[in-house]
Amino acid sequence: MTLDSQDISPGPRAAAPPAPAGKGLRSGSVGLLGAVALGLSSTAPAYSIAVTLGLVTMTVGQLAPAALLIGFVPILLTAFAFRELNRDMPDCGTTFVWNTRAFGPWAGWLVGSWVPTMATLFAMTALAQVSATYLLTVLGLDELAGNGAAVTVTGLVLLAGATVLARRGLRIATGVQYALLGLQLVALFGLGFAAFTRPGAATPSLSWFNPFAFDGAGPFAEAVLLCLFIYWGWDSLVTVNEETSDADRVPGRAVLISTFVLLGTYLFTAVAAVGYAGTGTTGIGLGNPDNATDFLAALAPPLLGGALATVVQLAVCVSALSAMLTCLVGSGRGFLSMSSHGALPKAFGRIHPRYRTPTVGTVFFGAATAVTLVVLKLASPRFLGDAILSIGLLIACYYGATAFACVWRFRHRLRDSKRDLLFKGVLPLLGGLMMVAALARSAYDMVAADYGSTSFLGIGGVFLLGIGAVALGLPVVLLIRARFPRFFREGKTSVVALTATESTPNES
């Protein structure tokens, strides 16, 4: 079930290097720093905090830092599961391979591939729109930034550019990510320092971090669910595990480093913003509904002035762009792995002879995102907004499944040592249970007709899109099963054999 030589498209005779072993990816092209940069970029830190902190503050007020801390807990516990599974099976298919190995081909295809793909697809539509809107604003084209058609066309152009860049290879993509990520961190920390040093800003209080001060379970759960979205995306770095300098160790280390860097960045920004702007419902207050979906736009001008406020806007733009680029990198490699394991057509396993990238998978996902964006936009702008809100449900679904896959995979090793019991059993199990609780709570809240912008027969459109995306995967898997019966007969066995064969060269 390895790639046939005739499946690799011929390239320029002088430029094509010898075909490497395994899936054809260029091993050793990403180090620890590059993997961390990819993980951070995929979460779009400037964009994520800009569109979420106001909503969190409207829900829990000055306890926003506490919500960020609590929302980090299930993410960290799940990160341990990703680290341990990657050490055991370093494969660019990540959740697809791990869930197939633990629970079989059906779970691998549906929960390990379809669900994260749909979550990423919905997120990509938002990222394309946000990057386009901010770019037009930075260029002074405010009229076009308010025009839906102009924003959509600009988003499609940016998406095409990101697809071309992702196709060119990880070395180029990682180099671009350093610059984009650097601008985001400079903008966020610069704004934070300006807020801390501004006369009249409130002194941070330990009470802002009190996890027991929430006013009931409802606001607590809603705030934590919002925070899950802020942290989501770091797992994209694991999809380049076969291209790192140490496939079974570097991605796991990068996962933990990137999550803690995110936590520090978000906490610093949140504390600074709450101290400076407060949680009021008027003016620049974070509780003002007008600031809910972009608190940076309200705080940057009075804090930094017009010129530097434009830099912050540019940071949000490049934040969305860098996340879009990383999503394309990860999704293409996921399709490559599925093809090599016999779960997708061989075309998805084709590697560019010069760049050593999964060309077909990368371009396919870019095109699928473009089609999804246009369809949702034509259906209704509100429909697109509800699709984005449903991402939290999908995140909790596949993160939870992967955490349980870790426990099940290592169930016979948990008595080997205290470390194995803790990091392969107890912590991933707790993370999975917390994700299931988040999934149940989010589904319960989303059923309400007034949750989001649309509804059908008294059921919220966000719920229908989230659950509908999962349910749509069932007939898709049935079609795939008919097309690739061997994978569904021997999925576990074939994944074991191919993963063992292809991970060996990267462990040296």
Secondary structure as UniProt FT lines:
FT   HELIX           5..7
FT   TURN            13..15
FT   TURN            22..23
FT   TURN            27..28
FT   HELIX           32..42
FT   HELIX           45..60
FT   HELIX           61..63
FT   HELIX           64..88
FT   TURN            92..94
FT   HELIX           95..103
FT   HELIX           105..109
FT   HELIX           110..114
FT   HELIX           115..138
FT   TURN            139..140
FT   HELIX           142..145
FT   HELIX           148..168
FT   HELIX           170..197
FT   TURN            199..200
FT   HELIX           206..209
FT   TURN            211..212
FT   HELIX           217..231
FT   TURN            232..233
FT   HELIX           234..243
FT   TURN            247..249
FT   HELIX           250..277
FT   TURN            283..284
FT   TURN            286..287
FT   HELIX           289..291
FT   TURN            292..293
FT   HELIX           295..304
FT   HELIX           306..340
FT   TURN            341..342
FT   HELIX           346..349
FT   TURN            353..355
FT   HELIX           359..379
FT   HELIX           381..389
FT   HELIX           391..409
FT   TURN            410..415
FT   HELIX           418..420
FT   HELIX           421..426
FT   HELIX           427..446
FT   TURN            449..450
FT   STRAND          455..456
FT   TURN            457..458
FT   STRAND          459..460
FT   HELIX           461..483
FT   HELIX           485..503
FT   HELIX           504..507
//
